[in-house]
């Protein structure tokens, strides 16, 4: 990124600001498929389903502790890049499908944000802590149940489901309507994103669905990689010095 200066008619020094559009465009392109691929692999590798009861989850964690602990590290890119992945689809489609991108992006970002705020204390991390520290399974199961029944957790879960189903469906339609990539990618997003919550008890099938969603989000990566900086965003405003 370079900058230069010139003198305008009023005698003011005008300095061109560094242009970071390429950074944001490529960063979003890279981020788009990462969380979905990470969570897909987690679901495939972990030996239990997300909707199993706590005692069963703890037993399977105990039998596969090293594997489960390793997969918990894969949750970091999921949490880090989940919102950017949505913004990548919005950035790739907002000019050609503005209303779908706006509604899909809003529902998904808000729903994911609220959902992440409400799901952090239970599930697999609590089961791993129970095994590592030898806590009483019955007591920890009651703690997990109490956490899941908390009103704010239930509300966060509702918004999370709305984001997964409605928000991602709108994003898939935006990717389809915008025609910025092959139709294969929006179909993958529509098939893998909104539908995987309806696969009960089969963590491998859920994981495969998430990997399919990752392919859909990769469509935004391809679209952004093909987009010029001028089409991606306006250039930075110049700096004025008297």
C-alpha positions in Angstrom: 0.0 0.0 0.0 1.5 3.3 -1.1 0.4 6.9 -0.7 1.2 10.1 -2.5 0.5 13.8 -2.0 -0.6 16.6 -4.2 -1.7 20.3 -3.8 -5.3 21.1 -4.7 -6.6 24.4 -6.1 -7.2 25.8 -2.5 -3.6 25.2 -1.6 -4.4 22.2 0.6 -2.0 19.3 0.7 -4.0 16.2 -0.3 -2.4 12.8 0.6 -3.8 9.6 -0.7 -4.6 7.2 2.1 -3.3 3.6 2.1 -5.7 1.3 0.3 -6.7 -1.8 2.4 -9.5 -3.0 0.2 -7.6 -6.0 -1.1 -6.8 -7.0 2.5 -10.5 -7.1 3.5 -11.6 -8.7 0.3 -9.0 -11.6 0.5 -9.5 -11.9 4.3 -13.2 -12.5 3.8 -12.6 -14.9 0.9 -10.2 -17.0 3.1 -12.6 -16.9 6.1 -15.7 -17.9 4.3 -15.5 -21.8 4.3 -13.3 -22.2 7.4 -15.8 -22.4 10.2 -18.1 -24.8 8.4 -15.3 -27.1 7.4 -14.0 -27.0 11.0 -17.3 -27.8 12.6 -18.0 -30.5 9.9 -14.7 -32.3 10.8 -15.5 -32.0 14.5 -18.9 -33.7 14.0 -17.3 -36.5 11.9 -14.4 -37.1 14.3 -16.1 -36.8 17.7 -17.7 -40.2 18.7 -21.0 -38.7 19.9 -24.0 -36.7 18.6 -24.7 -33.2 19.7 -28.1 -34.2 21.1 -27.0 -37.2 23.2 -27.7 -37.1 26.9 -24.9 -35.8 29.1 -24.0 -39.1 30.7 -23.6 -40.8 27.4 -21.4 -38.0 26.1 -19.2 -38.2 29.2 -18.8 -41.9 28.8 -17.7 -41.5 25.2 -15.4 -38.6 26.1 -13.7 -40.9 28.7 -13.1 -43.6 26.1 -11.8 -41.2 23.5 -10.4 -38.3 25.6 -7.3 -37.5 23.4 -9.4 -37.4 20.2 -12.1 -35.2 21.8 -9.6 -32.8 23.3 -7.9 -32.5 19.9 -11.1 -31.8 18.2 -12.0 -29.1 20.7 -9.1 -27.1 19.4 -10.8 -27.2 16.0 -13.7 -25.2 17.5 -11.4 -22.1 17.6 -11.6 -21.4 13.9 -15.3 -22.0 14.0 -15.9 -19.3 16.6 -13.3 -17.0 15.1 -14.6 -17.0 11.5 -18.3 -17.8 11.8 -19.4 -14.1 11.6 -16.8 -13.2 8.9 -18.0 -16.2 6.8 -21.5 -14.7 6.7 -20.1 -11.2 5.9 -18.2 -12.8 3.0 -21.4 -14.0 1.4 -23.0 -10.6 2.0 -20.0 -8.9 0.5 -20.1 -11.2 -2.6 -23.8 -10.8 -3.2 -25.0 -7.4 -1.9 -24.7 -5.5 -5.2 -26.6 -8.1 -7.3 -29.0 -9.4 -4.7 -29.2 -6.5 -2.2 -32.4 -7.3 -0.3 -31.7 -11.0 0.1 -28.1 -10.2 1.2 -29.4 -7.6 3.7 -32.1 -9.8 5.2 -30.0 -13.0 5.2 -27.0 -11.2 6.6 -28.9 -9.5 9.3 -30.8 -12.6 10.5 -27.7 -14.7 10.4 -25.2 -12.3 12.1 -27.6 -11.4 14.9 -28.7 -15.0 15.4 -25.2 -16.4 15.4 -24.0 -13.6 17.7 -26.8 -14.2 20.2 -26.5 -18.0 19.9 -22.7 -18.0 20.6 -23.4 -15.9 23.7 -25.8 -18.5 25.0 -24.1 -21.8 24.2 -20.6 -21.3 25.7 -21.0 -23.1 29.0 -22.4 -26.6 28.2 -22.1 -29.6 25.9 -18.8 -31.1 25.0 -16.5 -28.6 26.9 -18.4 -29.5 30.2 -18.2 -33.2 29.5 -14.4 -32.9 28.8 -13.9 -31.0 32.1 -15.9 -33.6 33.9 -13.7 -36.4 32.7 -10.3 -34.6 33.1 -11.1 -33.5 36.7 -13.0 -36.5 37.8 -16.2 -34.6 38.7 -19.3 -36.4 39.6 -21.2 -37.2 36.4 -24.7 -36.9 38.0 -23.9 -33.5 39.5 -22.4 -32.2 36.3 -25.4 -33.5 34.3 -27.7 -31.5 36.6 -25.5 -28.4 36.0 -25.7 -28.9 32.3 -29.5 -29.4 32.4 -29.9 -26.3 34.5 -27.7 -24.3 32.1 -29.6 -25.5 29.1 -32.9 -24.6 30.8 -31.9 -21.0 31.6 -34.3 -18.6 29.8 -31.5 -16.6 28.1 -30.0 -19.8 26.8 -33.3 -20.9 25.4 -33.7 -17.5 23.8 -30.2 -17.7 22.4 -30.9 -21.1 21.0 -34.0 -19.9 19.3 -32.1 -17.1 17.5 -29.4 -19.6 16.7 -31.9 -21.9 14.9 -33.4 -19.0 13.1 -30.0 -18.0 11.8 -29.1 -21.5 10.8 -32.3 -22.2 8.9 -33.9 -18.9 7.7 -30.7 -16.7 7.6 -28.6 -19.3 5.8 -31.5 -20.0 3.4 -31.6 -16.4 2.4 -27.9 -16.2 2.0 -28.0 -19.3 -0.3 -30.8 -17.6 -2.3 -28.7 -14.4 -2.5 -25.7 -16.4 -3.8 -28.1 -18.0 -6.3 -29.8 -14.8 -7.4 -26.5 -12.8 -7.7 -25.1 -15.3 -10.2 -21.5 -14.5 -9.1 -20.5 -18.2 -9.1 -21.8 -21.5 -10.5 -25.1 -22.7 -9.3 -23.4 -25.6 -7.6 -22.3 -23.3 -4.7 -25.7 -21.8 -3.7 -27.2 -25.3 -4.0 -24.5 -26.6 -1.6 -25.1 -23.8 0.8 -28.9 -24.4 0.7 -28.5 -28.1 1.2 -25.8 -28.1 3.8 -26.5 -25.0 5.8 -30.2 -24.9 6.7 -30.8 -28.6 6.7 -28.1 -30.2 8.9 -29.9 -29.3 12.2 -32.6 -31.8 11.2 -30.3 -34.8 11.1 -31.0 -36.4 14.5 -28.5 -38.7 16.3 -26.1 -39.1 13.4 -23.1 -36.9 14.0 -21.3 -38.1 10.8 -24.3 -37.1 8.6 -24.3 -33.7 10.4 -20.6 -33.3 9.7 -21.0 -34.2 6.1 -23.8 -31.6 5.8 -21.5 -28.9 7.3 -18.8 -29.8 4.8 -21.3 -29.4 2.0 -22.2 -26.0 3.5 -18.4 -25.2 3.5 -18.5 -25.8 -0.3 -21.4 -23.3 -0.5 -19.5 -20.7 1.4 -16.5 -21.3 -0.7 -18.6 -19.8 -3.6 -18.3 -16.5 -1.8 -14.5 -17.0 -1.7 -14.4 -17.6 -5.4 -16.6 -14.6 -6.1 -14.5 -12.3 -3.9 -11.3 -13.5 -5.4 -12.6 -12.5 -8.8 -13.9 -9.1 -7.7 -11.9 -6.0 -8.3 -11.2 -3.6 -5.4 -13.3 -0.9 -7.1 -16.3 -3.3 -7.3 -15.7 -4.5 -3.8 -15.8 -1.1 -2.1 -15.1 2.6 -2.6 -11.5 3.7 -2.2 -10.4 5.4 1.0 -10.9 9.1 1.4 -7.8 11.2 1.0 -6.2 12.9 3.9 -6.1 16.7 3.8 -3.4 18.7 5.5 -3.3 22.5 5.5 
